[in-house]
């Protein structure tokens, strides 16, 4: 699904001196882990990221996010920990935007704009959780929510290695 602002967002970011560094992520690498502190919003310049939740029953896919989209927005307006983990499904390039930079820009907006953004983010988090609990999946996204045993194993291993490196 592509939104009208995605092309404009990519143009703005790629032309802004603050965002000249693109981080390259190898296939199967963890970008962030559920429960970690959130300090960045990520804009995907190239590739795909799988958002997942892990529990005792395995790895549960939430979404596949592709080029010109962003992830990490649910933690931008609060100090809550990461809601899910993110793993690169292929060689991926992302722009990293600091949460503090986003907040600086929002301070220039009227307070009511920030309040609306916070409310919308909270509502989105609630809807995400509700959809996950009830396994509501749009028909055009069903294949993203079915991981075979090999994919499950790869993602569990990636998360395990990431936790080991980070001491989580």
C-alpha angles and dihedrals in degrees: 000000000000125000127210094248097053097088091046091048092053092047093049094048096044090050096045116095090217091067104044093118114086115192115219117214123194121230109275095020121131115240094187138347131231110260096027122124113266118233103148144051111211125215112197111227095174135001136018135286125203115214112209144171120213129207139153090286095056141263118332118199117223103177147331112235120198142185120325091020130105135223134193095052095126091071098043097093100035138042093241120134123254111293095209143006124256125214128181112243091194139359101311137187122202138181112225116215117190117237087226091057091052091049091051090055091047091053087066089058123078112274092247090063090056091046090053091050091050092049093048091049092050091049092048091052090051093049091048090053093046092049091049093049092051095037092236108173127174109240093240090057102046094108090058090061099053114078119184119224092263092053090046090052094047093051094045090051092048091051092046092051092046092051090049093051092046097041092239 
